[in-house]
C-alpha cells in the first residue's frame, strides 16, 4: 500500500485537510468523504490528478472515484491523515466480523503499535549501537557524552512507551487523545514508584483508606496498563459526554474522566500486577527447585507473554538480588535467548512473504531483535500473525530446557541480545556458559527459521479470506469472449444509469440491467477477485482474461449490507450460471435506492471493442456483451 501514500496525502490535502473531514467510508470504486466545508475542496485539481478517475458530489458526500484499488488508497488516507479510530471521524471499513477475545486482544494491541513501529524499531537499533559502543569502547552514559545522547534517544522511547500507547489507544477506543495522554503521564510520573514505597514504609500508602501499591519497576516501558487504563477511561468519557451539559463539557468531561480513571488504574492495575507477579515468582522458583530443565522450558515458552503483561517483574528483582548476593544467578538464563527465536522467524517471513509492507517492517525489527529488543518484532509482525509468535514461544521453550539442562548461569544483569555473552563469563575466566549460550542461540535462530519456512506465512495487512493469488502473466492475457447476462431484467444503456461515474464510462465500458429478479449469477467461468463486505458489489476475473464488476444498485453501500446475501467468498472459483449474490429488491427500493445494476468491463483498455449484444429484456445466461 505504500505506493499510494503520495496519492492519499494529495487527496487529503485537496479535500481541505484532515480537519475538514467529518467522516470517511469507501465503496467498491470510490472514497466517500463527508466534508465540513465542501468549498475547501479543490475539485478541479482532483479531477485532473493521476490516480483519480473523477469526483462526484451526491447525497451530501464528496466522492473521489479511484477504481479497483480503492481499499489500498483508503487505508493510506487513514494512515497519512491519522484518521484511524479518531473520535470525530467515522472510519467505517465495513468489517462487521465478530472476533473471539484472543483475536480481539491481538487486534487491539497490534493496531495500537502499528503507527509507531518505525520509530520503535529505530530506537531498538540505537540501543544496539550504544551496546556496541559500551562493549568495544567502554563508552557509557556515565562517562561519555555521545553514549549519553544515544542512550536517551534509544531508551527514552521505550521508557515513555505508555505515552505512545495511550495516544493510539485513545484513537482506537475513540476518546480524547490528550486525555488519554494525561493518563499515561500519571503512570510515568517521576519517582512514582519510590514515592509509593516511601509512603508504604510510613504506613500512609492508601487512597482514602484503600491500599495503594505499585508493580515492580513502576509503569515505565509497560504496555498493558496503559491500554487498560485508556479503555476504562474511554467508557467514563462516553458516559460523561452523554450526561454533561454542552456549556461545561469542555472541562468537566476530562476532569471527571481523569479524576475517576487514574485512581482506578492505580488501585486496580497496580495490585493486580503485584499479586500476579508475586504468584508467578513463587511458582517459577518452585519449578526451578523441582527441575531446572522443566523450569527452563516453561519460562522459555512464557517469557515473551510475561513481558507483554509486565509480569516478568516478579522474577527480575529476585534475579538481580541473587546476583548481588551470590555473584551469580540462573533464574533468568532461559529468558536470555527468546529474542533470537524472533530473529529466526523474521528471517523466514522476510524470505516468504509477498507483502512488501511486511518486509519493510520486519527488516528493522530483525536487526533490533539481534540486539535483544523484540517489541518491533512482536507487536509489528509476529503477534498479529499469531503463528510466528507461537513458533517463537515454542522454540524458546526448547532452548530454555537446553540451557536449563546445562545450568547456564549469568554473573551480571542488563546485557541483551548478542551482548549478553560477556555476562556469562565466570570471575575466573571460565567460558563454558558462553559456549552453552552460543549453542542455544544457534538452536533458537535455526529451529525457528526452519519451522517457519515450512509453515505458511499468514497475511498481515489484509484479511486472510480476502487475499487472492497474484494474477500470473498468462492470466493477464485476454482473448475475445462473449459474456452472458448475470441478471434477468431490462437492458439499460450504461450512459442512462443515474450515476455519473458509471454513465461516463470512467470505470470501463459495459451495460446496465434493471433487474426483475433479485439474483446475480456468474456471467462466465472465473474467479471472484472482489467481494465487497456489504455484498452489494462483486468483481470477477474470467478464465479468458476479462475483469468484470457487477454493482447492484446505486449508492447501495449505504445500506451496510442489509438486503444482500453472498453465496460465494472472495477467491472462489465459479462456473457460468452459478449463483453469486441475492438481494431484496423491494427493501432496497423502499430505502430509496435504485436497483439499476451496471456490469462493467474494468479492463476495457485491453480490448479493441466492448459491444452490447442485447436490448429490451434479457434472461439469465443470454448473450449480453462481446469483448474483442
C-alpha positions as CSV (number, residue, x, y, z in Angstrom):
1,X,0.0,0.0,0.0
2,X,3.0,2.4,0.4
3,X,2.9,3.2,-3.3
4,X,-0.4,5.0,-2.7
5,X,1.0,7.2,0.1
6,X,1.6,10.2,-2.1
7,X,-1.8,9.9,-3.7
8,X,-3.5,9.6,-0.4
9,X,-1.8,12.6,1.1
10,X,-2.6,14.6,-2.0
11,X,-6.3,13.7,-1.9
12,X,-6.5,14.6,1.8
13,X,-4.7,17.9,1.2
14,X,-7.1,18.8,-1.6
15,X,-10.3,17.9,0.1
16,X,-9.4,20.6,2.7
17,X,-7.2,18.6,5.0
18,X,-7.8,16.2,7.8
19,X,-9.7,18.8,9.9
20,X,-12.2,19.2,7.1
21,X,-13.2,15.6,7.2
22,X,-16.3,14.7,9.2
23,X,-16.4,11.1,8.1
24,X,-14.9,8.8,5.6
25,X,-16.0,5.5,4.1
26,X,-15.3,3.7,0.9
27,X,-17.3,1.5,-1.5
28,X,-16.1,-0.7,-4.3
29,X,-14.8,2.2,-6.5
30,X,-14.7,5.4,-4.6
31,X,-13.7,7.2,-1.4
32,X,-16.8,8.7,0.2
33,X,-16.0,11.8,2.2
34,X,-18.4,13.8,4.3
35,X,-16.7,17.2,4.4
36,X,-17.4,20.0,6.9
37,X,-17.0,22.6,4.1
38,X,-17.0,21.4,0.5
39,X,-15.9,24.8,-0.7
40,X,-12.4,24.0,0.7
41,X,-12.1,21.0,-1.7
42,X,-10.2,21.6,-4.9
43,X,-12.4,19.6,-7.2
44,X,-10.7,20.8,-10.5
45,X,-7.3,19.7,-9.2
46,X,-8.5,16.3,-8.1
47,X,-10.3,15.6,-11.3
48,X,-7.1,16.1,-13.2
49,X,-4.9,14.3,-10.7
50,X,-3.3,11.0,-11.9
51,X,-4.8,8.1,-9.8
52,X,-8.2,9.8,-9.5
53,X,-10.8,8.9,-12.1
54,X,-13.2,11.7,-11.3
55,X,-15.0,13.5,-8.5
56,X,-18.8,13.2,-7.8
57,X,-20.9,15.3,-5.4
58,X,-24.0,13.4,-4.4
59,X,-26.2,12.7,-1.4
60,X,-24.2,15.0,0.8
61,X,-21.0,13.1,0.0
62,X,-17.8,14.2,-1.7
63,X,-16.9,11.1,-3.7
64,X,-13.4,10.7,-5.1
65,X,-13.5,7.9,-7.6
66,X,-10.4,5.7,-7.5
67,X,-11.2,2.4,-9.1
68,X,-10.5,-1.2,-8.1
69,X,-7.6,-0.3,-5.8
70,X,-9.7,2.0,-3.6
71,X,-9.3,-0.2,-0.5
72,X,-5.5,0.4,-0.6
73,X,-5.9,4.1,-1.2
74,X,-8.5,4.3,1.6
75,X,-6.1,2.6,4.1
76,X,-3.4,5.1,3.1
77,X,-5.7,8.1,3.6
78,X,-6.5,6.8,7.1
79,X,-2.8,6.4,7.8
80,X,-1.4,9.7,6.5
81,X,-4.3,11.6,8.0
82,X,-4.2,10.0,11.4
83,X,-7.9,9.2,10.9
84,X,-7.8,5.6,12.2
85,X,-10.0,5.5,15.2
86,X,-10.1,9.3,15.7
87,X,-13.1,10.2,17.8
88,X,-14.5,12.8,15.3
89,X,-14.1,10.6,12.2
90,X,-16.2,7.6,11.3
91,X,-13.7,5.3,9.6
92,X,-16.2,2.6,8.7
93,X,-14.3,-0.2,7.0
94,X,-17.3,-2.4,6.7
95,X,-15.8,-5.0,9.0
96,X,-18.7,-6.5,11.0
97,X,-16.9,-9.7,11.8
98,X,-17.0,-10.6,15.5
99,X,-13.7,-11.7,16.9
100,X,-13.1,-14.1,19.8
101,X,-11.5,-12.4,22.9
102,X,-7.9,-13.5,21.9
103,X,-8.3,-12.3,18.4
104,X,-9.8,-9.0,19.7
105,X,-6.9,-8.6,22.1
106,X,-4.3,-9.2,19.5
107,X,-6.1,-6.8,17.1
108,X,-6.2,-4.1,19.7
109,X,-2.5,-4.4,20.7
110,X,-1.1,-4.7,17.2
111,X,-3.2,-1.8,15.8
112,X,-2.1,0.4,18.7
113,X,1.6,-0.4,17.9
114,X,1.3,-0.2,14.1
115,X,1.5,3.6,13.8
116,X,4.9,3.9,15.6
117,X,6.6,0.7,14.6
118,X,9.2,2.6,12.5
119,X,10.4,4.8,15.4
120,X,10.2,1.8,17.8
121,X,12.5,-0.2,15.6
122,X,14.8,2.8,15.1
123,X,15.0,3.2,18.9
124,X,15.9,-0.5,19.2
125,X,18.7,-0.2,16.7
126,X,20.1,2.8,18.5
127,X,20.1,0.8,21.7
128,X,22.1,-1.8,19.9
129,X,24.6,0.9,18.7
130,X,25.0,2.0,22.4
131,X,25.6,-1.6,23.4
132,X,28.4,-1.8,20.7
133,X,30.0,1.4,22.0
134,X,29.9,0.1,25.5
135,X,31.3,-3.3,24.6
136,X,34.2,-2.2,22.4
137,X,35.0,1.3,23.6
138,X,33.8,1.3,27.1
139,X,31.5,4.3,26.5
140,X,28.5,4.6,28.8
141,X,26.0,7.3,29.6
142,X,28.0,7.9,32.8
143,X,31.4,8.6,31.2
144,X,30.8,9.8,27.6
145,X,28.6,12.4,26.0
146,X,27.9,10.5,22.8
147,X,26.8,7.5,24.7
148,X,24.6,9.7,26.9
149,X,22.8,11.3,23.9
150,X,22.3,8.0,22.1
151,X,21.1,6.3,25.3
152,X,18.5,9.0,25.7
153,X,17.4,8.5,22.1
154,X,17.1,4.7,22.4
155,X,15.9,4.3,26.0
156,X,13.7,7.4,26.0
157,X,11.2,5.9,23.6
158,X,10.9,2.6,25.5
159,X,10.8,4.2,28.9
160,X,7.9,6.5,27.9
161,X,6.2,3.9,25.8
162,X,3.0,4.4,27.7
163,X,2.6,7.8,26.1
164,X,2.6,6.4,22.6
165,X,0.4,3.6,23.6
166,X,-2.1,5.9,25.3
167,X,-2.2,8.1,22.2
168,X,-3.1,5.3,19.9
169,X,-5.3,3.6,22.4
170,X,-7.3,6.8,22.7
171,X,-7.7,6.8,18.9
172,X,-8.6,3.1,18.9
173,X,-11.2,3.5,21.7
174,X,-12.4,6.8,20.3
175,X,-11.8,9.1,23.2
176,X,-10.0,12.4,23.5
177,X,-6.3,11.8,22.7
178,X,-4.9,14.4,25.1
179,X,-7.0,12.9,28.0
180,X,-5.5,9.5,27.2
181,X,-2.0,11.0,27.2
182,X,-2.7,12.7,30.6
183,X,-3.5,9.2,32.0
184,X,-0.1,8.0,30.6
185,X,1.6,11.0,32.2
186,X,0.2,9.9,35.6
187,X,1.5,6.4,35.0
188,X,5.1,7.6,34.3
189,X,5.1,10.4,36.9
190,X,8.7,10.9,38.1
191,X,9.7,8.9,41.2
192,X,6.2,7.5,41.5
193,X,7.4,4.0,42.5
194,X,9.8,5.4,45.1
195,X,7.1,7.7,46.5
196,X,4.7,4.8,46.9
197,X,7.5,2.8,48.6
198,X,8.2,5.6,51.0
199,X,4.5,6.0,51.8
200,X,4.3,2.3,52.4
201,X,7.2,2.4,54.9
202,X,5.4,5.2,56.7
203,X,2.1,3.4,56.7
204,X,0.4,6.0,54.6
205,X,0.2,4.3,51.2
206,X,-3.5,4.5,50.7
207,X,-6.1,6.4,48.7
208,X,-9.0,7.3,51.1
209,X,-8.2,4.1,53.0
210,X,-7.8,1.9,50.0
211,X,-4.3,0.4,49.9
212,X,-2.1,1.9,47.2
213,X,0.6,-0.3,45.5
214,X,2.9,-0.2,42.6
215,X,4.2,-3.0,40.4
216,X,8.0,-3.6,40.5
217,X,9.6,-1.3,38.0
218,X,6.6,1.0,38.0
219,X,4.8,1.7,34.8
220,X,7.8,2.8,32.7
221,X,8.1,0.7,29.5
222,X,4.9,-1.1,30.1
223,X,2.2,-1.9,27.6
224,X,-1.0,-3.5,29.1
225,X,-1.5,-1.0,32.0
226,X,-1.8,2.0,29.6
227,X,-4.2,0.1,27.3
228,X,-6.4,-1.0,30.1
229,X,-6.4,2.5,31.7
230,X,-7.4,4.2,28.5
231,X,-10.0,1.6,27.7
232,X,-11.6,2.2,31.1
233,X,-11.3,6.0,30.6
234,X,-13.0,5.8,27.2
235,X,-16.1,4.4,28.8
236,X,-16.1,7.0,31.5
237,X,-15.7,9.8,29.0
238,X,-18.5,8.5,26.8
239,X,-20.8,8.4,29.8
240,X,-19.8,11.9,30.9
241,X,-20.4,13.3,27.4
242,X,-24.0,12.0,27.5
243,X,-24.9,13.4,30.9
244,X,-22.9,16.7,30.9
245,X,-24.5,19.9,29.6
246,X,-22.8,21.3,26.5
247,X,-21.9,24.5,28.2
248,X,-19.4,22.8,30.6
249,X,-18.4,19.7,28.6
250,X,-15.0,21.3,27.6
251,X,-13.5,20.9,31.1
252,X,-16.0,18.7,33.1
253,X,-15.7,15.7,30.9
254,X,-11.9,15.4,31.0
255,X,-11.9,16.4,34.7
256,X,-14.2,13.6,35.8
257,X,-12.5,11.2,33.4
258,X,-9.1,11.8,34.9
259,X,-10.4,12.0,38.4
260,X,-12.0,8.6,38.2
261,X,-9.8,6.6,35.8
262,X,-6.3,7.5,37.2
263,X,-7.2,6.3,40.8
264,X,-8.9,3.3,39.4
265,X,-5.7,2.5,37.4
266,X,-3.5,2.7,40.5
267,X,-5.9,0.9,42.8
268,X,-6.7,-2.0,40.4
269,X,-3.9,-2.4,37.9
270,X,-1.1,-2.0,40.4
271,X,-2.4,-4.5,43.0
272,X,-3.4,-7.0,40.2
273,X,0.1,-6.7,38.7
274,X,1.8,-7.1,42.1
275,X,-0.3,-10.1,43.0
276,X,0.2,-11.8,39.6
277,X,4.0,-11.1,39.7
278,X,4.3,-12.5,43.2
279,X,2.4,-15.6,42.3
280,X,4.5,-16.1,39.2
281,X,7.7,-15.6,41.1
282,X,6.7,-18.2,43.7
283,X,5.5,-20.7,41.0
284,X,8.7,-20.4,38.9
285,X,11.1,-20.7,41.9
286,X,9.3,-23.8,43.0
287,X,9.5,-25.3,39.5
288,X,13.2,-24.5,39.3
289,X,13.8,-26.2,42.6
290,X,12.0,-29.3,41.2
291,X,13.6,-29.4,37.8
292,X,15.9,-26.9,36.1
293,X,15.0,-28.4,32.7
294,X,11.3,-28.1,33.2
295,X,11.8,-24.6,34.6
296,X,13.8,-23.6,31.5
297,X,11.1,-24.9,29.2
298,X,8.2,-23.3,31.0
299,X,10.0,-19.9,31.4
300,X,11.2,-20.0,27.8
301,X,7.6,-20.6,26.5
302,X,6.0,-18.0,28.6
303,X,8.7,-15.3,28.8
304,X,7.6,-13.2,25.9
305,X,4.0,-13.3,27.0
306,X,5.0,-12.3,30.6
307,X,6.9,-9.3,29.3
308,X,3.8,-8.2,27.3
309,X,1.8,-8.1,30.5
310,X,4.6,-6.8,32.7
311,X,4.6,-10.0,34.8
312,X,8.3,-10.6,34.3
313,X,8.9,-8.1,37.2
314,X,8.1,-10.9,39.6
315,X,11.4,-12.6,38.6
316,X,13.7,-9.8,37.6
317,X,14.2,-8.3,41.1
318,X,14.8,-11.8,42.5
319,X,17.5,-12.5,39.8
320,X,19.1,-9.1,40.5
321,X,19.2,-9.8,44.2
322,X,20.6,-13.2,43.5
323,X,23.5,-11.8,41.5
324,X,24.1,-9.1,44.1
325,X,24.1,-11.6,47.0
326,X,25.8,-14.6,45.5
327,X,27.6,-13.2,42.5
328,X,25.6,-15.3,40.0
329,X,22.1,-16.5,39.1
330,X,20.5,-19.0,36.8
331,X,17.0,-17.7,37.4
332,X,16.7,-15.7,34.1
333,X,19.0,-17.8,32.0
334,X,16.1,-19.3,30.0
335,X,14.9,-15.7,29.3
336,X,18.1,-14.5,27.7
337,X,17.6,-16.2,24.3
338,X,14.0,-15.9,23.2
339,X,14.9,-12.7,21.2
340,X,16.8,-14.9,18.8
341,X,13.7,-17.0,18.1
342,X,12.1,-13.8,16.9
343,X,15.2,-13.3,14.7
344,X,14.7,-16.7,13.1
345,X,11.0,-16.4,12.4
346,X,11.5,-12.9,11.0
347,X,14.2,-14.2,8.6
348,X,11.9,-16.8,7.2
349,X,9.0,-14.3,7.0
350,X,11.1,-11.9,5.0
351,X,12.0,-14.6,2.6
352,X,8.5,-16.0,2.2
353,X,6.1,-13.1,2.4
354,X,4.7,-11.4,-0.7
355,X,3.7,-8.3,1.3
356,X,6.2,-5.5,0.7
357,X,5.0,-3.7,3.8
358,X,5.7,-6.7,6.0
359,X,9.2,-6.8,4.6
360,X,9.6,-3.1,5.3
361,X,8.6,-3.6,9.0
362,X,10.3,-7.0,9.5
363,X,13.8,-6.0,8.4
364,X,14.5,-3.3,11.1
365,X,12.6,-5.5,13.6
366,X,15.1,-8.3,12.8
367,X,18.0,-6.0,13.4
368,X,16.5,-4.9,16.7
369,X,15.9,-8.5,17.8
370,X,19.6,-9.3,17.3
371,X,20.3,-6.6,20.0
372,X,17.7,-8.0,22.3
373,X,14.9,-5.5,21.5
374,X,11.9,-7.6,20.4
375,X,9.0,-5.1,20.7
376,X,9.0,-4.2,17.0
377,X,9.1,-7.9,16.0
378,X,6.4,-8.9,18.4
379,X,3.9,-6.1,18.0
380,X,4.7,-5.3,14.4
381,X,4.8,-8.8,12.8
382,X,4.7,-12.0,14.8
383,X,1.9,-11.3,17.3
384,X,-0.5,-10.0,14.7
385,X,0.3,-13.0,12.5
386,X,-0.1,-15.3,15.6
387,X,1.5,-18.4,14.1
388,X,5.1,-17.0,14.0
389,X,4.7,-15.8,17.6
390,X,3.6,-19.3,18.7
391,X,6.6,-20.8,16.9
392,X,8.9,-18.3,18.6
393,X,7.5,-19.2,22.0
394,X,7.6,-22.9,21.4
395,X,11.3,-22.9,20.2
396,X,12.1,-20.6,23.2
397,X,10.8,-23.4,25.4
398,X,13.1,-25.9,23.8
399,X,16.1,-23.5,24.1
400,X,15.1,-22.8,27.7
401,X,15.1,-26.5,28.5
402,X,18.5,-26.8,26.8
403,X,20.2,-24.1,28.9
404,X,18.5,-25.4,32.0
405,X,19.9,-28.8,31.4
406,X,23.4,-27.3,31.3
407,X,22.7,-25.0,34.3
408,X,23.7,-21.8,32.3
409,X,24.4,-19.1,34.7
410,X,24.7,-15.3,34.5
411,X,27.2,-13.2,36.5
412,X,25.8,-9.8,35.8
413,X,22.4,-8.4,34.8
414,X,21.5,-6.0,32.0
415,X,23.1,-7.1,28.7
416,X,20.8,-8.2,25.9
417,X,21.0,-9.9,22.5
418,X,24.5,-10.5,21.2
419,X,26.0,-8.6,24.1
420,X,24.7,-11.0,26.8
421,X,27.6,-13.4,26.3
422,X,30.2,-11.5,28.4
423,X,27.7,-11.6,31.4
424,X,28.1,-15.4,31.3
425,X,31.9,-15.5,31.8
426,X,32.8,-16.6,35.4
427,X,35.0,-14.3,37.5
428,X,37.9,-16.7,37.0
429,X,37.6,-16.6,33.2
430,X,35.6,-19.8,32.5
431,X,33.7,-19.6,29.2
432,X,31.7,-22.8,29.4
433,X,28.4,-20.9,30.0
434,X,29.2,-18.8,26.9
435,X,29.5,-21.9,24.8
436,X,26.2,-23.1,26.1
437,X,24.6,-19.8,25.2
438,X,26.1,-19.8,21.7
439,X,24.8,-23.3,21.0
440,X,21.4,-22.1,22.4
441,X,21.5,-19.1,20.1
442,X,22.1,-21.3,17.1
443,X,19.2,-23.6,18.1
444,X,16.9,-20.6,18.6
445,X,17.7,-19.0,15.2
446,X,17.9,-22.1,13.1
447,X,15.0,-24.0,14.6
448,X,12.6,-21.1,14.4
449,X,13.8,-20.2,10.9
450,X,13.4,-23.7,9.6
451,X,10.0,-24.3,11.2
452,X,8.6,-21.0,9.9
453,X,10.0,-21.9,6.4
454,X,7.7,-24.9,6.3
455,X,4.7,-23.2,7.8
456,X,2.5,-20.8,5.7
457,X,3.2,-17.1,6.5
458,X,-0.1,-15.5,7.4
459,X,-1.3,-12.4,5.7
460,X,-0.9,-9.3,7.8
461,X,-2.2,-6.2,6.1
462,X,-5.4,-7.7,4.7
463,X,-7.8,-10.3,5.9
464,X,-6.7,-13.8,5.0
465,X,-10.0,-14.7,3.3
466,X,-9.8,-11.5,1.2
467,X,-6.5,-12.5,-0.4
468,X,-6.3,-13.7,-3.9
469,X,-3.3,-15.1,-5.5
470,X,-1.5,-12.7,-7.8
471,X,-2.5,-12.8,-11.4
472,X,0.1,-14.6,-13.5
473,X,1.3,-13.3,-16.8
474,X,-0.7,-16.0,-18.6
475,X,-3.9,-14.9,-16.7
476,X,-3.3,-11.3,-17.8
477,X,-3.5,-12.3,-21.4
478,X,-7.1,-11.6,-22.7
479,X,-8.9,-13.3,-25.6
480,X,-12.1,-12.5,-27.3
481,X,-15.2,-13.8,-25.5
482,X,-18.9,-13.4,-25.1
483,X,-20.3,-12.6,-21.7
484,X,-23.8,-13.8,-20.8
485,X,-26.2,-11.9,-18.6
486,X,-25.8,-12.2,-14.8
487,X,-29.3,-10.9,-14.2
488,X,-32.8,-11.1,-15.6
489,X,-34.4,-7.8,-16.4
490,X,-34.4,-4.8,-18.8
491,X,-31.2,-3.8,-20.6
492,X,-30.3,-0.2,-19.9
493,X,-27.5,1.7,-21.8
494,X,-24.7,2.5,-19.4
495,X,-25.0,6.2,-20.3
496,X,-28.5,6.1,-19.0
497,X,-27.6,5.0,-15.5
498,X,-28.2,7.5,-12.7
499,X,-24.6,7.6,-11.6
500,X,-22.2,9.9,-13.4
501,X,-19.2,7.8,-12.9
502,X,-20.7,4.6,-14.4
503,X,-22.6,6.6,-17.1
504,X,-19.4,8.3,-18.3
505,X,-17.6,5.0,-18.8
506,X,-14.8,6.2,-16.5
507,X,-14.7,2.8,-14.8
508,X,-14.9,1.0,-18.2
509,X,-17.4,0.1,-20.8
510,X,-20.4,-2.1,-20.3
511,X,-24.1,-2.1,-19.9
512,X,-26.7,-2.0,-17.1
513,X,-29.7,-4.1,-16.2
514,X,-32.9,-3.1,-14.4
515,X,-33.4,-6.4,-12.6
516,X,-36.7,-8.2,-12.2
517,X,-35.3,-11.0,-10.1
518,X,-33.1,-10.3,-7.1
519,X,-30.2,-12.7,-8.1
520,X,-26.8,-12.3,-9.7
521,X,-25.2,-15.4,-11.4
522,X,-21.8,-15.8,-12.8
523,X,-21.6,-14.5,-16.4
524,X,-18.6,-16.7,-17.2
525,X,-16.3,-19.2,-15.7
526,X,-13.7,-17.5,-13.5
527,X,-12.5,-16.4,-10.0
528,X,-14.1,-14.0,-7.6
529,X,-11.5,-11.3,-7.3
530,X,-13.5,-8.9,-5.2
531,X,-16.4,-9.2,-2.9
532,X,-17.2,-6.1,-1.0
533,X,-18.0,-6.6,2.7
534,X,-21.6,-5.3,2.2
535,X,-22.2,-7.8,-0.6
536,X,-23.5,-5.2,-2.9
537,X,-20.7,-5.5,-5.5
538,X,-18.7,-8.3,-6.8
539,X,-15.7,-8.5,-9.2
540,X,-15.0,-11.5,-11.4
541,X,-11.9,-12.4,-13.4
542,X,-13.0,-14.7,-16.2
543,X,-10.8,-17.5,-17.5
544,X,-10.5,-15.7,-20.8
545,X,-9.0,-12.6,-19.0
546,X,-11.9,-10.2,-18.7
547,X,-12.3,-8.3,-15.4
548,X,-16.0,-7.7,-14.7
549,X,-17.6,-5.6,-12.0
550,X,-21.2,-6.1,-11.1
551,X,-22.5,-3.3,-8.9
552,X,-26.1,-3.9,-7.6
553,X,-27.9,-0.6,-7.4
554,X,-26.7,2.9,-6.9
555,X,-25.1,4.1,-3.6
556,X,-26.3,0.8,-2.0
557,X,-23.1,0.7,0.0
558,X,-25.0,3.0,2.4
559,X,-27.3,0.1,3.3
560,X,-24.4,-1.6,5.1
561,X,-25.3,-5.0,3.7
562,X,-28.9,-5.0,4.6
563,X,-30.9,-6.9,2.0
564,X,-27.8,-8.5,0.4
565,X,-26.6,-12.1,0.7
566,X,-23.4,-13.5,-0.8
567,X,-23.3,-17.2,-1.9
568,X,-19.6,-17.2,-2.6
569,X,-16.5,-15.9,-0.9
570,X,-13.6,-13.9,-2.3
571,X,-11.2,-16.2,-4.1
572,X,-13.9,-18.7,-5.1
573,X,-13.7,-20.5,-8.4
574,X,-17.1,-20.2,-10.1
575,X,-18.8,-21.6,-13.1
576,X,-21.0,-19.8,-15.6
577,X,-24.6,-19.6,-14.2
578,X,-23.6,-20.2,-10.6
579,X,-25.5,-18.0,-8.0
580,X,-23.2,-15.3,-6.7
581,X,-25.5,-12.8,-4.9
582,X,-29.1,-12.4,-3.9
583,X,-30.7,-9.2,-2.9
584,X,-34.1,-7.9,-1.7
585,X,-35.2,-5.5,-4.5
586,X,-38.2,-4.2,-2.6
587,X,-36.2,-3.4,0.6
588,X,-33.6,-1.6,-1.5
589,X,-36.2,0.5,-3.3
590,X,-38.1,1.2,0.0
591,X,-34.8,2.6,1.3
592,X,-34.7,5.0,-1.6
593,X,-32.0,3.4,-3.7
594,X,-32.3,2.4,-7.4
595,X,-31.6,-1.3,-8.2
596,X,-30.2,-0.5,-11.7
597,X,-27.1,-2.7,-11.9
598,X,-24.1,-1.9,-14.1
599,X,-22.0,-4.7,-15.5
600,X,-18.6,-3.1,-16.2
601,X,-15.5,-4.4,-18.0
602,X,-12.9,-2.7,-15.9
603,X,-10.0,-3.7,-18.1
604,X,-11.7,-2.3,-21.2
605,X,-8.3,-0.9,-22.3
606,X,-7.2,-4.4,-23.1
607,X,-9.9,-4.8,-25.8
608,X,-10.4,-3.1,-29.1
609,X,-14.2,-3.1,-28.6
610,X,-16.9,-3.9,-26.0
611,X,-20.2,-4.4,-27.8
612,X,-23.6,-4.8,-26.2
613,X,-25.4,-7.7,-27.8
614,X,-28.9,-7.4,-26.2
615,X,-31.7,-4.9,-25.9
616,X,-35.2,-4.9,-24.3
617,X,-35.5,-7.7,-21.7
618,X,-32.9,-10.4,-21.1
619,X,-32.8,-13.7,-19.1
620,X,-30.1,-15.3,-17.1
621,X,-27.5,-16.8,-19.4
622,X,-28.4,-15.0,-22.6
623,X,-25.6,-13.3,-24.5
624,X,-25.0,-9.8,-23.2
625,X,-21.6,-8.4,-24.2
626,X,-19.0,-9.2,-26.8
627,X,-15.4,-8.5,-26.0
628,X,-12.9,-8.3,-28.9
